Amino acid sequence: MPSIDEMTKDERKLFDKIVEEQTELSNVTEKEIFKKELTNFFDKESDTYNDLSAAQEELVEEINDSTLLENENLAFAKEVFASSFGVKEVEAAKKKKSSGIKVGVSVRFAGAVFNAVIGFAVGGGVGVIQSFIIKKGKAEAKRIFTKTVSSRLKAWGAKKLAVSIGVAVAIALNYLDIGT
């Protein structure tokens, strides 16, 4: 996937549509911050380019700063952060690592990143991904999605996680039961 500055106008329009869609699907309270960090993840001029750990840390910082400015009550800020990003203790998460990616990488953000990569590869958002799966069949879609996500994970330094991505894709396809 090219950096956003290397995209054609049509690719950038598609990318922006996917980012907007993923931001809405994430159900986070700080949508603009989520959208900005998701975009930065694909911008080679950004400090968080293709780095899930750095992107998560930046997201944590931004959301905490934003929440703390609006409300000085730290307990409330932690609760908002936890409900928005599915992470209970940021400090504990920063200390733990799994396959090169910090445990603190929220499911929502990582999912949005993977959906953006897959969506860009097939030329659209969730609807296009579903159509692609119906057209190609689950087995072929699984192969393509596994290859796409696995190569990205390897590029991001998460080789051990990349090995297990096929199982995750299969579970996701079965869970969604797309095409029925």
C-alpha positions, -999 to 999 in steps of 0.1 A, spaced: 0 0 0 15 33 -10 21 62 14 -7 88 12 16 112 -5 22 86 -33 -14 79 -39 -32 91 -71 -62 113 -66 -86 83 -70 -65 62 -46 -65 91 -20 -103 95 -24 -108 58 -18 -84 59 12 -102 88 27 -135 70 23 -121 39 40 -106 59 69 -139 77 74 -158 44 73 -134 28 98 -136 58 121 -174 55 122 -173 17 127 -148 21 156 -175 37 178 -148 58 196 -157 90 213 -127 110 199 -134 104 162 -111 132 149 -81 119 169 -87 83 158 -91 95 121 -59 116 123 -39 87 138 -52 62 113 -43 85 85 -9 92 99 -2 55 101 -2 54 63 18 87 59 55 82 54 61 117 67 45 108 100 65 95 130 40 66 133 42 54 97 37 16 95 44 13 133 15 0 153 32 5 186 41 41 179 7 48 165 -10 33 196 13 54 219 5 85 199 -32 77 201 -30 71 239 -12 105 243 -36 124 221 -67 110 237 -54 115 272 -44 151 264 -77 158 249 -97 142 277 -77 158 304 -80 193 289 -118 189 289 -120 174 323 -94 175 350 -107 144 367 -81 117 359 -104 88 369 -130 100 344 -103 103 317 -92 67 323 -128 55 321 -134 73 288 -101 60 274 -109 24 285 -144 25 270 -132 41 238 -103 19 230 -108 -12 250 -76 -8 271 -79 -9 309 -44 1 320 -22 20 296 9 17 318 6 -20 322 1 -24 285 32 -4 277 53 -28 296 41 -59 279 49 -69 244 36 -97 221 53 -105 188 68 -70 185 35 -53 190 26 -39 224 -4 -55 240 -19 -20 243 -26 -19 206 -64 -17 207 -84 -41 188 -104 -13 173 -73 6 160 -55 -26 147 -88 -37 131 -92 -4 114 -56 -6 101 -61 -41 87 -95 -31 72 -79 -1 56 -52 -23 40 -77 -49 28 -102 -23 17 -75 -5 -3 -63 -38 -18 -98 -47 -31 -108 -12 -40 -133 -1 -13 -148 -3 21 -168 -29 40 -194 -33 12 -168 -38 -15 -150 -63 8 -182 -83 12 -188 -82 -25 -153 -94 -31 -158 -123 -7 -190 -133 -24 -174 -130 -59 -142 -149 -50 -156 -172 -24 -145 -176 12 -115 -198 4 -99 -174 -21 -108 -144 0 -92 -160 30 -60 -167 9 -58 -131 -4 -66 -115 30 -42 -137 48 -14 -129 23 -22 -91 24 -24 -88 62 5 -112 68 28 -93 45 19 -60 63 25 -76 97 59 -89 86 67 -54 73 57 -39 107 80 -64 125 53 -87 138 65 -120 122 51 -142 149 17 -126 147 18 -129 109 21 -167 112 -13 -169 130 -32 -144 109 -47 -172 87 -66 -185 117 -78 -150 126 -90 -144 90 -108 -178 89 -126 -170 122 -136 -136 110 -150 -149 78 -169 -176 96 -181 -152 123 -194 -127 97 -209 -155 76 -206 -133 46 -224 -143 15 -253 -161 31 
